[in-house]
Amino acid sequence: MPGKIDCFGLTDIGCKREENQDQFLIAGLNKAMRVHQSSLSIDDNEMLLSESQGVLLLVADGMGGQAGGERASRLAVEGLATYLLDTMPWFFNLDTEGDEEARTALNEAIIRCQEKLSFDAKVHPDVHGMGTTITAAYVRWPRATIVHAGDSRCYLHHQGSLSQLTTDHTLAEQFSSTGAFRKVDLAETRWAHVLWNAVGSDMREVEPEVNQFELQMGDTLLLCTDGLMRHVEDPELTDALNTDHSSEKLCHELVDRAKSRGGRDNITVVVARFVDNDQAQAMTETQELDLGGDDSRKESPQHTPASDAGSPRPTARLSSDKAAGPPILEFPPANS
């Protein structure tokens, strides 16, 4: 029986900033067919969807002035989503044999994002120097691939313990690896938020960090920008994730906690809890988005995954009190 992903994303401008330069994306990936006409009992221009080919979770934190930061994070999210759609054949059979291909494709996706930003900055000199972090998780149950550049983070909560799956690409973190700083002193140094690696229009060539692992039922992934980490430490994240709260409630609790402590930066959180059907039912009463099985192959007008033109909408920003679409996604068994 397939499990489900209780997932929710939330972004908030915080208490000090005048603009939200963060972005996030939660997307179910499917093969699709648009039927223009048919003698079958299918409406013209109806979209038919396959079983789920995976789920994409992503956060990005823009940098580069009032206009540049928002533009950089938006272009990067658009670029990565578009690249994955164009290279979907790599991901249809993601398993241990396909790991290397997945690593290569996701690594290339980040490089393409940097090329996109560099080209855009040449066309629009007023945003020269813009950049963004990007942290994404592609899940094809039970395999997960994490691709990352910058100091946003991806955490795994497994059996009551929290692990940071990404490395902060800051000068402070680099210095600590050489013994120049103690770990406990990192947040207090002048280098704590100076990035040596990110997606940027005039930065050195980006060096994507890619990790792969297997998830287990009951695990939770949490992706966040540094606006959360500045105010909420890892032990508090662990305590929050040790509860049986839904992903929606967790996101609101964490964002509210960061804002209550100053909210110095934009705050973005994505939580994905991998649960069985009974747990999913207990967590939420909202409508499920079914991504597997025969019933999912016809598009529902209540949760349409494509626009009128049949293209994705990766740039949609959600206000601070709204979800990233229906919070329950179904995932099929591996190699289904």
N, C-alpha and C positions, 0 to 999 in steps of 0.2 A: 504494500500500500504506500503511495507516495506521501512524503512529508510536506510540510508547508513552511514558508518563510513569513514570519510576522515582521514586517519592515515599515519604517517610517523615517522621514527626513524633515528637519526643521532648520531654518536659518533666521537669524535675528540681527538687526543692525547694531545691537548693543546700546550702551549708555553714553558713549563719548563720540562716536563717529557720525559724520554727516551723510555717509553713503554706505550701502552694503556692497562690498566688493567680493563677497563669498558666493560660491555657486554649489549646488549639489544636484545629483541625478540618481534616481532609482528606476531601473528599466528592466522589463522582461524581454528577452531576445527570442524571436521566433522566425522561422521561415514563413514567408507570406506569399499569397497569390491573390491578385485583384482580378475578379471575374468581370469582364466588360459586358459580355452577353453569353447566354447559355440556354439550351432547351430544358435544362434541369430546373427544379424549383428553387432557383437562386436569383436574388434580385440583381439587376444590372449594377455594376460598379461595387459589388460587395467584396469585402476582404475576407479570405479564408486563411486561418493561421494553423501552423503545425503545433505539436507539443513544444513545451519550453526547450529552448536550446541553451538556457542559462539565464542568470540574473546579473546585472551590472550595478554596482554601488560606487558612487564617486563623490568626492568633495574637492573643492579648489578654493584657494585663498589668493586673490589678486593683489598685486603691488604695482606702484608706479604713478602716484598722484591721483587726483580726484577722478579723472576720466580714464586714465590708463589701466588702473587696477581692475575695475569692473569689466572693461573691454578684454583684458588679458584672460581673466578667468572664464569669461563667457566664450571667447574664441577657442580656448583650450578644451573646454567641455564639448563644444560643438565638434571640434576636430577629432577628439578621441572617439566620440559616439559615431561620427560618420565613418571613421576609419574601421571601426569594428564592424559596422554594417557592411562595408565594402569587402571585408576579409572574413566574413562569417564562415566560409567553408573550413577555415582552420579550426573552428570551435565546435563543429557539429559532433565530433567524436573525441572530445577532450577526455583522455584517460592517461594512464602512466606512459603509454607509448607516444601520446601526442603532447606531452609536457614541453618538450624542447621547441616544437612549433608554436605553442601558445606563448612561451617565453619570448621567442623571437618576434612574434606578431605584436605583443603588447609593448615590448621594448621599442619597436619601430613606431608604434602609435604615438609614444611620447616624443620621439624625435620629430615626427611629422607635425606635432603640435607646436614645437619650437620653430620649425620652418614656417608654419602658418603665421605665428606672431611676428617673426622677422619680416616676412613679406608685408604684413599689414602695417608695420611701423614705417616701412619705406613709403607706402602710399599715404600714410597719415603721420607726418613727422611730429605732430603735437603729442603723440603717445609714445614717442621714442623712449626706450628704457623700461617699458612696461614688462611685467612678468607675473608669474603665478606659481604657486605650489599645485600639485595634483596628486591625489591618492585615490586609487581605484581598486576594487575587488571584483573579479569575474568569477562567478560560482556556477559550476556545472556539477551538481551533486554526485559524489561527495568531494570532488576536487575544487580547490580554490586557488586562484592565482592573484597575487597582489602586485601592482605596479605603482611606483612612487617616486616623486622628486620634490624635495622641499622639507618643510617641517610640520605639515599636517600629519595626522597619524591614523594608523589602523591597529585596533586592538582585537585580540581573541580572548573571550571569556569561556573557559573550559573547566567544568567540574569545580566551580568556586574560585578558580584562580584566574588572574588577568595577566596576559602577556602582550607586550608591545611588539607587533610584527614588523614595523618599519623603523628605520633609523632617522633621527633628526639630522638633516643635512645643513647643520649650522657650524660656524667656526668654533663655537664653544664645545660642541660634541666632538669635533675633530681634535681640539686641544686636549680634551679629557682622555681621549684614547692614547695620547702620548704621555699622560701623567701630569700635564700642565695644570689641570684643574681636578679637584675632587668632584664626583658626581653630585654631591649635596650642594656644591657651590655654583653649579652651572646656571641656574636661573638668575643668579645675582650678577653675572658678568656682563660686560658691555657687548660681548659677542653672542649672547644667548639667542638673539633673533636676527643675526647676520647670516644670510644663506650663502653657502659656497656652491650649491647645486639647486637649480629650479628651472622652470620653463620660462625663457625670457627672450625678448627681441634683440638684446645686445649683450647677453651673457655668454660665457664660454659654452662649448657644446654640452648639452645636458647629458647626465649619466643616470639613466633610469635604474632604479633598484627593483628587482623582480624576485618574488618569493612564491613558493608553492607548497601546499600541504593538504591534508585530508581533514575535512570536518566530520564531526560526529553529532548525532541527534542530541539536542540540548545545548549545543554551542551557540554563542552569540558573537557577531562581529559588530564593532563600533568604529566608525570613521568620524573624525572631527578635525576642525581647524584649530589653530593655536589660541583663538579667542576663548575656547573652553578650557584648554590646558593651563592658561594663565591663572585661572581661578579655582579649578577643580582638580585635585591631585589624584594619582592612581588609586590609593586606598579608598577614596570616596567613590570612584568609578566602580571598583570591585563591590563595595557594599550595595550600590544601586543595582548592579547587574545580578547580584545574588538574590534579589527579590523576584517575585513572579509577575512583576508589572509588565504590561504590554509595551511594545516599542514606542508607541505614541506617548504613553504616560512617561516613560523614561526620558524621551527627548525633551518634553516640556519641563520635567523636573530638573534636568541638567542645565538647560538654557536658563531657567529661572534662577538656579543657584549661582551661575556665573554672573548674571545681571545683578543679583543682590549683593555681590561682592565687588561691584564697580563696573563690570562690563566694558573694559577699556577698548575692546576690539569687537569686530563682527564675530558672531558665534554661530557655528554650523555643526550639526550633529546628524549622523545617519546611524540607525540601529537596525540590525537584522538578526532575529532570533529564529533558529532552526528547530522547529517543534513538530511533534506528531499532531494528528488531526484533533485529538481530544484537547491538547494544550492550546491549540489555535482557537478552538471554539470557546474556551474559557477566557482567553485573553481579550477577545473583541467580539462585538456583535455587528460590526460593519460588514458590508457586502464583500464577499471574496472575489478576487480576480483569479479565475481558474486558467492556469497556463499549461495544463496537461490533460490528455484524454480527448475523446471524441467531442465532448461538449464544448471544448475550447476552440474548436476549429472554425466556428462561425463568430464573427465579430458582434459584440453586444453594443448597442447604442449608448448604454449607460456607462461604459468604460472603454471608449474607443481608443485603441493604441496607435492609431494613425490619423493624420489630419485629412482634410478633403483631398489633398493632393497625394496622399499616401506616403508622406514623409514624416520622420520623427520630429518631435518638438523638444530638443534637448536644452533650449535656452529658457524655458518657462521658469520664472522665479515665483516661488510661493511665499505668501506673507507669513509673518512669524507665528500665526495661529492656525496654519493649515497644513494638511498632510501632503505628501508626494504621491497622491493617488491612493487607491484602495490599498490598505496595509497588509493584506494577506495574499501571498503569491504561492502557487503550488509548484513543487519541483518533482520531476519524475525520477525513478531509480536510474542509476548510471547505465549508459548504453541502451536506454529504452528506445 
